[in-house]
Every structure is written in structure tokens, then in C-alpha cells.
Amino acid sequence: MKKIKAALIQHSHKGSREANLAHVAEQIALATKAGADLVVLQELFASAYFCQHEDPALFDLAESLDPQHADTLARKMSELARQFEVVLVASLFEKRAPGLYHNTAMVFERDGQVAGRYRKMHIPDDPGFYEKFYFTEGDLGFQPIPTSVGRLGVLVCWDQWFPEAARLMALAGADVLIYPTAIGWEPEEEPEEKKRQLDAWQTVQRGHAIANGLPLLSCNRHGFEPSPDGHTNGTQFWGNSFAVGPQGEWLGQAASDADQILVVSLDGQRSEQVRRIWPFLRDRRIDAYGDLLKRYRDD
Amino acid sequence: MKKIKAALIQHSHKGSREANLAHVAEQIALATKAGADLVVLQELFASAYFCQHEDPALFDLAESLDPQHADTLARKMSELARQFEVVLVASLFEKRAPGLYHNTAMVFERDGQVAGRYRKMHIPDDPGFYEKFYFTEGDLGFQPIPTSVGRLGVLVCWDQWFPEAARLMALAGADVLIYPTAIGWEPEEEPEEKKRQLDAWQTVQRGHAIANGLPLLSCNRHGFEPSPDGHTNGTQFWGNSFAVGPQGEWLGQAASDADQILVVSLDGQRSEQVRRIWPFLRDRRIDAYGDLLKRYRDD
């Protein structure tokens, strides 16, 4: 990876697919005007975070990810990538077959071609985040996506808590780790707990950057989204999209409660330099890691 | 693990084995007076950080770790643990056989018995830290050591950069991650780089705490130690020993340049609570982690 400019587009849900699309198109235009070579959208940017409750009707939101299909988000994203000549990472709700859906990030080249896709591998499930109902676990593994700006280690949201995912991307030659995400607070949570959660979310990801000597981009939504059926207090998505370098050093951070385009410069040479002083890949004890493939070491 | 008090004893090299031993004995007395159930010493506390250059004569510093042997550090540590009725983690230079040495952390029960040992698995080697010359890679794997205060996930220094080590300890039922360490700056380094390095060191370890829902203790030395043969500028060990809880939240942090006993309270119940809201162990994709056992995924 050479020197590039990356833009993270953080926004609130604008009320409809059309409104979100219009907003994102406008923001991509601004980001590329600011020099962005790579644009990252937040997780499931085209809708509300619909996993706050379980409703079979919501599978209607899922689409084919073939950009040849008219009126699909994939088609629209392809067009935006081509129009603005930018590499675009877009998180979409994939309909793979009737009854088979994924939380999928697609990467489009600057000419609009599909560079690759990543199907979210780690699927969360906790009150207000019922993703195991909607998304089948990814089956494409952890494979960086080669693009004109570098090999993109695209992961999604819950993946960000798993060092294994980041490591596998690094071992496969990723130049940067990228996380579209949708994470927030239970609104009634204590302020101290909110602070711990936000800090933990950033810290664990910065840890992946450090452990792997890679820059990292994390693009989150912001804004309050009510619970559609009122069984929870809704979710206050906490924004704070951020970027760090290969020592975990801060490159930029967005606000907690505002639409924002966070533009940062990434220099692929930094990873080479940092890995020379901290050669972790040299010293991994692969002979002693076998039990990482176990659920638990109680046998 | 129940509620315990842990004490980290951070100090500078006092000039000799005897002086370090005397200092540590005094500090253990103070720590237990302050209520410590568990005391952690810094890496190779009994000597200077001798790996600043490669000198075969320095293997004389290594000892049998059998506490039955009179005048050994192991014997002395066993006596201190029994005298102060405290669980003690002590990092020692182990002579296993002629020509076979390890960087080993021993854990002593409050009755002075050996609870277990851990041989440093990841061995660094970079200018001023020539550990591959002195220490054979550990061959005991990543096994928590059961004690009266809980199952101690004892690792050593360079291990702290490897998420695999922390994960394997968590999967084997560790209640807490513990790192005796000796890390510092090249004195002529730029202030900004020094800041990045210290921050990265703490952040990556806090990331392990978060990813595994475990508290973590990291005990470092402080003070400048010159290069014995003048081929480097020596090392300014950066202190900043610290403790965090299972969300990576700060429990305490020592100064960068002072002898200090850092006493913190750990509550084993916190891990249970945190893992209920962040059930990462539930969602690991062990079916897709096979390549973690590869050096690099280029085949």
C-alpha cells in the first residue's frame, strides 16, 4: 500500500433507504473532493439498524448483491464508485437464497467493478442486537480484498472484538484493517459503564492494529434509534468512528453525535517500519497455538 | 477467583542481587501489610536487565529453580511467600541444564510451596534486547497456574504483544493475566515515538483484557541501565506498571520513574458479569481459525 487518503462516512439513519442513499452519495462526493482514494461506509448504512427486534418481514430489506440487478444497492454503490473514481467499502444485507442471508461488506473498485466481498464471520446476539436471527455466519473466511489502494482487510462490527480475525487478515497480507460497524449504548446505562464500553471498543481495535502492525479504520453510525416493538429502550449509537496507525496511534476520531466525514492519511510504509522494530510475526509460536482451534481447553 | 488484593512491585535495579533481594523483601512486607494476597515482581527482578549485550559469562546468573537448593533465588522466594503468607509471582533466570536456560516465572503458594512455573514462550531479539541468545523458548505451553487466589495466567514481557498467548490462557480457565516485564526506551528516541511505544504497550495489553474478559496485571522495571559494552545508548526502562479490569478499565498505574508498590483490588465476579454482556467465547469461529497455525498465509 502506498500513501492514500481514506474517508469514513459516519451518519445517523435518515429515515428511509432513499434518504440514506442520497446522503451517502452527497458525502462520497465531498469525501472525494477532499482527496479520498478510499471511502468506508458504516454497517448496514442504507437502513435503520433493524436487528433491534426479530421480525421475519424484515428479510424484505435483503437484496441480491449482483450489481447487474437494477435498483439494487449493489448497483448504486458500483455506480457511485465509478462516478467518483473511488474504492468503496459498503456494508449490505445480502440475500443469497430464500431463507439464507448474510451481513456482507462489498468492495468496489474505482471503475465500479466488484473487487470482492466479505461475509461477517462472527455474529452477535444480545438484547437489541438479534443478529443470529437475521444473518447466517459467513463462509468466505478471512481474506483481504485486493484493490488499487491496497489489500483491504475488511471485517464487520462484532468481528472487531476477536483478535483471531485481525490476525488472520494480517497473515494473509492485509495492508489495513477496516470495520464498518453499528454499536451503541443502552440509553439507560450508567455514564461510567458507557465510558467503559466506548473505551473498550476503541482499545481492543487499537490492540489489533498494534499486534499486527497495521493501520485500522472503524466506521460507526450515530444517533438514537427506538426499539420498533418497545421491548427495549432502543439504542444510542455512539459514533466515534476512528482511525489509528500501526502502533495504535490516533489518526482521527469523529464526534459521538454528528454526521461527519473523517478523512485520514495512511502510509503503507509505516507498517514496514513498525514491523521492523516490533517483529511479532517473526516470533509467533505456531507450534504451541493448536488449542486456539478449541472452544475451550477443558478436556 | 474471589475478591483479592494484588500488589505490583516496580523498582529500579539496585546494583546487586543482594540489594535487589533486600529491596524486594522489604516491599513484599509493605505490600502484605497493605493487604495484598498476591504479589507480582518485575521481570528478572534480581539483576540488571542483562540482555543488553551478549556475553556467555552472564549465564552464571542463571540458577536451579528447585527451592530445595540452598542460597537460590527460588529458595529465597519460597521463604518470602511463606513468611508473608502471600502468593508470589517471581521472574527468574532458570538454569535447566548446562547450555539450556529459560526466562521463567515461578509462582509460590502462601505456604512457600511451588504452585507452578511458566517458561517464557515468545522470545524477543532486537538491539539491546538480545534474549534469543540467553533464553530457550519455553516448552511448557500456556497453562494457568492454580493457586489459593485463583488461576494465574502468568506470561512474561514479549508475550504481551501476542493475542494468542492471552487467548490460550483464557481458554484454559485463567482468572487473571499477569505479565512481569522489562521494557523501556532507547534514550535518544524522539519524545513522540516514546509516547507511541508506551501507549501501544499498555493498549495492546488492555486489548487482551477486553478480548478475554479478564483483569490484567503488568509489572515493569524503571530506571536507566547503561549498555555494559557501550554499543547502544542503554535503556530507560519506562515503569508505568499497571492494572486493568475485564473491560480494560484502569485500576491503577505506577509512575514512569519511581519505585512503587501498586496495590489494586480484583473481583473475579466482574469477569463473569462482563462475559455475559460480551460473550466473545461463545462466538469464536474455531472452524475458520486453522490458518492461525501458519507462519504466513502465502501458500
Interface residues (C-beta under 8 A of the other chain):
Chain A: M121 H122 I123 P124 D126 E137 G141 F142 W158 W161 F162 P163 E164 A165 R167 L168 L171 A172 G173 R196 Q197 D199 A200 T203 V204 Q205 R206 G207 H208 I210 A211 Q247 G248 E249 I277 W278 P279 F280 L281 D283 R284 R285 I286 A288 Y289 G290 D291 L292 L293 K294 R295 Y296 R297 D298
Chain B: M121 H122 I123 P124 D126 E137 G141 F142 W158 W161 F162 P163 E164 A165 R167 L168 L171 A172 G173 R196 Q197 D199 A200 T203 V204 R206 G207 H208 I210 A211 Q247 G248 E249 I277 W278 P279 F280 L281 D283 R284 R285 I286 A288 Y289 G290 D291 L292 L293 K294 R295 Y296 R297 D298
